[in-house]
Amino acid sequence: MSAELYRNNADDCRQRSLQARTPADKANWLKIAEEWQKLAEEVDAGNICEIGLKAKGT
């Protein structure tokens, strides 16, 4: 998965948090969004590989 897809997932979770029926649901959606955002940042920083890309030298 690409950093862009991770960011899109984070945005989707933030949108879902706006429609949450309870404060707990909203908090959960925001927590999931934060985790997707962290994954995107890790890919951008080169700390993790994007799934589906060939490893160097293969």
N, C-alpha and C positions, 0 to 999 in steps of 0.2 A: 504494500500500500504506500502511496506517496504522502508527503507532508501536506500537499493540497487536499487530499482526501481526508486526512486526519483533521485538518482545519474545518473542512465542510461538515464533518461529523460533529465537531465541537459546536459549530454554529447551529446545527440542527438541534442539538441538546439544549442550547440556550433558548432557542425558540420554543421548544417543548416546555421548558421551565416556566415560560410566560403563561402557558395554558394549564399549568398544574393546578389541581384542585385543593391540595393541602400544602402547607409550608414544608412538610417533610418531603413530599414529592418534588417540590421546587428545589429544595436543597440537594436532593439526590440527582436530579437532572443537571444541576450546576456542578456537582462533584464529578459526574461523568464527563461533562464538557471540559472541565479542567484537566482531566486525565488525557482526553484526546488532544488537547492543546499541548500538553507536555510531550506527548509522542511526536507531534509535528515539530516541536522545537528540537527534540533529540535528533530527528532525521535531518533537519536543517543544519544542525551542528556537526553532523557526520558521526554521531555517537552510536547510531543504529542504522542498519541498512534498510533500504526500501525493499519490501517483499516483492519478488518477481524479477528483480534485477540480477544479472549474472555477477558472481564474485569476480574480483580482479584476477586476470590471468586464466580464466576458464572460457 
